[in-house]
Amino acid sequence: MIHPGLWSESEDEEELMAGTAREREERRQRIAVLLGSMLELVTKMVTWVVSSHREEMSGRVAALWWHIQALQGVAVAQRGAKRRRVEKEWWVKPRLLECDKFVAGRLDADSSRRLFNMSPGTFEWLCSELAPLVHKSDTNFRSSIPPRKRIAIAIHRLAAGSSYVEVSKMFAVGEATVLTCTREVYAALSTAFGSVLAFPTDAAALTRVARGFHNLMALPNCCGLLTVLHLRIRRPSGPCGSSYLDHNTNFSIAAQLVVDASMRILNIAVGFPGGVHHAKILKQSGLFAKLRDGLLLTGGCCGLMDLSRATPVSIPQYLVSSNTSYPLLPWLMLPYHLHEGDETRGAKAEFNDRLLQAAAVGEDLFGALTNWGVLAKVMNVDVHTAVELVVACAILHNVLLGRHDSDHACDDDDVPLVEASTGQHHDGDDAQHIRDALACHCVYS
């Protein structure tokens, strides 16, 4: 027995619920009575019209008559009937799609190449590496999306370049889910494989890079090709949007890359506006500061003879580029500007041809990166997201090369190098002397 002066929460809730139910029932009854009265009045009016002008009635009025009769029957039925709740069978109608078959491990190699730009074996390995980083726990409301499917959503977005709407329809998930999965998988790629884009610092790795370029163009101690790629994006908003307009009148972001002879990316700096001069991009990149401070390319020098001066020159490790807008530096070799009547024109022209052979690697790299559909199209995203897409494709490019799962994969053959010493080049050997010695080496090699 509860004291009358005390408040009972349970009794109060029961009375409130009972009162609410009675009010709903009374409201339903009043509406049904009002609807029936209105229909009865309309029925009498239509009956009088029909009886008075039966022969002049058109088919449209007759149809209206039958509709009123049916509506009146519904109103009568509603007076004593309660509304029943319809239970939904599915949140999302289940579909068995080609991508779902791949997630289940039943997709053939050709479909895997088309949908994910890699073999099924590489995808399985990638899932095993990334699954711990993208795994989500189930909740009381619903089961989480399996890691394999989350990774498949993100990789297909890169491989096909499909929009979020298209990917959501293909995998039977929401657009917001596609956005979340892609960002989480791209972050996981950077965490697990970000080191594949780090410039080599140990002597053995630099020797392998130099061996590849020596095999390509017979120049000693070359440790990379410096190039810039422009990747199209939508026009960025804001007053700085026009700075992204490049020389081809496309809105783009610039990606500065250092590449070895097998098209492996050794360093990447991406996100610069497409209209920025390439020399300015180099000076603003972290690569320039490290090379200027002597933190990179710290391997041994090789000795060559500059026949034009009849003096030996120590050749340090260096990069090459076919872009003459860069400054000529001891660690950056550029083509000559040829002039008529120059006695060394032949050697300089041969040196320029060797650099063009290296520049072809950059063109092949651009073709390999645009095999990822998201980079082949105009990226309809903001600049920050575009940078994430480019970095993710660069990581996957190197990963596929490392697993020999790419059409461009190749191995560096062991070829003899010019004998190197362990000393560093001295201040007197400036960039011009180094380039002249390399040009003479091209003639006699």
WOGI-V538133 format. One record per pair of residues at least 6 apart in sequence whose C-alpha atoms are under 6 Angstrom apart, sorted by the first residue. I is the first residue (numbers start at 0). J is the second residue. D is the distance in whole Angstrom. If there is no record, write none. Layout:
[[I:J:D] [I:J:D]]
//
This chain:
[[28:78:6] [31:78:6] [100:106:6] [102:147:6] [102:148:6] [108:118:6] [111:118:6] [112:118:6] [114:155:6] [115:154:6] [115:155:5] [115:158:5] [116:158:6] [130:146:5] [132:187:6] [134:146:5] [137:143:5] [149:180:6] [153:181:4] [157:371:6] [157:373:5] [158:371:5] [158:372:5] [159:372:5] [160:372:4] [160:373:4] [163:174:6] [164:174:6] [167:173:5] [167:174:5] [185:391:6] [196:265:5] [196:266:5] [197:265:6] [197:266:6] [198:265:5] [198:266:5] [202:298:6] [208:222:5] [209:220:5] [209:221:5] [209:222:5] [211:260:5] [211:411:5] [212:260:5] [213:219:6] [216:353:5] [220:316:5] [221:316:6] [221:317:5] [221:318:6] [222:317:6] [222:318:6] [223:257:6] [223:258:5] [223:259:5] [223:318:5] [224:257:5] [224:258:5] [224:318:6] [224:319:5] [224:320:6] [225:256:6] [225:257:5] [225:320:5] [226:255:6] [226:256:5] [227:254:5] [227:255:4] [228:253:6] [228:254:5] [229:251:6] [229:252:6] [229:253:5] [230:251:5] [230:252:6] [231:250:6] [231:251:4] [231:377:5] [232:250:6] [232:251:5] [232:377:5] [232:378:4] [233:379:5] [234:250:6] [242:272:6] [242:274:5] [243:250:5] [243:251:6] [243:272:4] [243:273:4] [243:274:5] [244:250:4] [244:273:6] [244:274:5] [245:273:5] [245:274:4] [251:273:5] [252:270:6] [252:271:6] [252:272:5] [252:273:5] [253:269:6] [253:271:5] [253:273:5] [254:268:6] [254:269:4] [255:267:6] [255:268:5] [256:266:6] [256:267:5] [257:264:6] [257:265:5] [257:266:5] [258:264:5] [258:265:5] [261:409:6] [262:364:6] [263:397:6] [270:386:6] [278:325:5] [296:316:6] [299:420:5] [299:421:4] [300:313:6] [300:314:5] [300:315:4] [300:419:5] [300:420:5] [301:313:6] [301:314:5] [301:419:4] [301:420:6] [302:312:6] [302:313:5] [302:314:6] [303:311:6] [303:312:5] [304:310:6] [304:311:4] [304:312:6] [304:436:6] [305:311:6] [305:436:4] [313:424:5] [317:330:4] [317:331:6] [318:330:6] [318:331:5] [319:331:5] [319:332:5] [320:333:6] [321:333:6] [328:430:5] [329:430:4] [334:351:5] [346:438:5] [346:439:6] [346:442:6] [347:438:6] [350:438:5] [369:375:5] [399:405:6] [400:408:5]]
//
